[in-house]
Amino acid sequence: MTDFDDDEQLIHELGLAARGIQLAKQEGRVFLRFTGSVQLDGLHIPYDLVPQQGVLAKPSKWRKLERDGRAALLLERGSAAAQSALHADVEAFAAELREECDDYGMKPMDFLHALEDMQSSEPAGVVFDRIRQRLEHAVERHREERHAERTRQSINLAEYPDTFEVARRLPRKFIAYLGPTNSGKTHKAMEALAKARSGVYLAPLRLLALENYERLQAADPDLKVSLVTGEERRIEEGATHVASTVEMLDTRTPVEVAVIDEIQMLSDRDRGAAWTAAVCGAPARTVYLVGAAEARRAVEALAERLECELEVHILKRKAPLSMEPSAVRKLKALRKGDAVIAFSRREVLMWRDMVTEAGLSVATVYGNLSPEVRRAQAQRFRDGQADVVVGTDAIAMGLNLPIQRVVMTTTVKYNGYEEEEIPAALARQIAGRAGRYGVHEEGHVAGYDDETHNVMRSLLKEKLPPLKATGFAVAPTLEHLHRIAAVTGEDSLARLLKRFVHNIDVPDGFFFPRITEEQFERAEWLDTLPLSVADKFTLSLVPVSSNIVSLQKAWEHWCVSLSRQRVTRLHPEQNPLHWMNLQEAEDACRLYSAYAWLGYRVPDYFPDVAQALELSRSASARVDAILQDQNSANRRRQQGGFGRRNGRR
């Protein structure tokens, strides 16, 4: 007779089998299983479980026990008291689970059947915990489905235009001026805006808002104009006109004319939602849509959806644009009026040094510079104090420069994820800055090296695809998030943003929910702080780069301070501007601008807005001075005969 047969016989001899007790061997252990059933409110619940003390020994140790020792252990662990205790535990657990299932409208037997079917070698308590986990997951799925359905019912993006009450009440007309750079489209729209009794200009950049703010003032000295950007307010009492960044559109104050610039930004991955909101919500009787011709289909689709009359004007470039016969190849081949384009701050500064040492004076423009510095540098080029402007594609939007030739040092740009060839639309926009109408009869484009020259030639010949006529991005507003929170009870910003993206109703996909990856990543971090949804939402939008360590630390400090309801003051004396290098001064500009942005929205806790704006201007002046000093130093070295590298790329 084998050990197993002997154990089976022993179980029967001791009367345990008759009481529903079995001996089992599994997963390196010998244990008892108690079978039985409980009755609960009409439910018959069978079970097959290991009691708390049901594990007897490891197989090796069990085999060494004499038959009498085994019998004694079986009787001790399989006692009537142990069986009654397990039965009571099953009854209590079943009652607990039944109650929870009733709360969520679930069937308890969908979970309780595991008491018999799981066949685990673990004690009953472990089995109970696993069934509880299954129920928790099911409840979470149920809650998720319920919250998803409630979210769908709370927000329907097909009704998005109706949320802009003033615009919907007005009889609006759209006039689209579409065409390439240097076609005069913005000039036409701004003329109409200046003549209107009231109006608003909406720009993609602070720099453009500032330029057209001054343009409106120059058009009519009696015109009262305000400037409103995220980081700056110049409020004129009794103002009839406003120059603003597109995100700062006031949708509640009706005006006669609105100008929405760079309308092709509707397709921008991160900011397109601001243009969707502007087109849907601009509270003007006449709305001018200004931008690239590729936006025509998108503009027509929006006008039809919004039931607005549309008038489209396709404009042609006023001065011809052509590729140079060959690449530039040498620094000495650069000439006055050139714009040398690179795609990073490091590359721009490197080319600036090389061009300066080749004997030409340089103005420098790149994205990390504040609008004030970019404009000061551009003015030097306009005034002839600089022979050449060296910059990134920042010159492609918001700077009207007397460029005769655009020279591309590369056609490869980092897109935030990887290095890739620039799209044809960007190539055309950059190239289009050459040959400013009224200054030059013709514009020219060249690559510095042969490969770049040939790629640019191909890109400028490429037919640009039209913007999509559906799927227009809609970003969440605080009202959207409050609606979702009201029906789900959630206060996690990350979960609310997820629900906005995944759960709201998008019946035909004409409007589509979007959030940026950066906002979602910030939301997850902000959810660790004791802040309201409103404060977390505001903080998630502060315009600072998380890639710059000092700015990211400043943002985190502001968030923690607000969560503790502490007032955050500025202490510029701790890091004087005059000791800062170029990078530090650039970062200081951004930091003070970001503080001002936050101060306009949470003034009680960030009260030093005026000081922040003044410090931002001082930091900008410091950046401009450093750039000028570096240019002058390079010029002195060149004039002294040192470091000439005319033959260097």
Secondary structure as UniProt FT lines:
FT   HELIX           3..13
FT   TURN            14..16
FT   HELIX           17..19
FT   STRAND          21..26
FT   TURN            27..28
FT   STRAND          29..40
FT   TURN            41..42
FT   STRAND          43..50
FT   TURN            52..53
FT   STRAND          55..57
FT   HELIX           59..64
FT   HELIX           67..77
FT   HELIX           80..104
FT   HELIX           109..112
FT   HELIX           114..117
FT   HELIX           124..154
FT   HELIX           157..163
FT   HELIX           165..169
FT   STRAND          173..178
FT   TURN            181..182
FT   HELIX           185..195
FT   STRAND          199..203
FT   HELIX           206..219
FT   TURN            221..222
FT   STRAND          225..228
FT   STRAND          233..234
FT   TURN            237..238
FT   STRAND          241..245
FT   HELIX           246..248
FT   STRAND          255..260
FT   HELIX           263..267
FT   TURN            269..271
FT   HELIX           272..281
FT   STRAND          284..291
FT   HELIX           293..295
FT   HELIX           296..305
FT   TURN            306..307
FT   STRAND          309..314
FT   STRAND          321..323
FT   HELIX           331..333
FT   TURN            336..337
FT   STRAND          338..341
FT   HELIX           345..357
FT   TURN            358..359
FT   STRAND          362..365
FT   TURN            367..368
FT   HELIX           371..382
FT   TURN            383..384
FT   STRAND          388..391
FT   HELIX           393..396
FT   STRAND          405..408
FT   STRAND          412..414
FT   STRAND          419..421
FT   HELIX           424..431
FT   TURN            432..433
FT   TURN            437..439
FT   STRAND          443..447
FT   HELIX           450..461
FT   STRAND          472..474
FT   HELIX           478..488
FT   HELIX           493..503
FT   STRAND          511..513
FT   HELIX           517..526
FT   TURN            527..528
FT   HELIX           533..540
FT   TURN            546..547
FT   HELIX           549..563
FT   TURN            564..565
FT   HELIX           572..574
FT   HELIX           577..579
FT   HELIX           582..601
FT   TURN            603..605
FT   HELIX           609..639
FT   TURN            640..641
FT   TURN            646..647
//
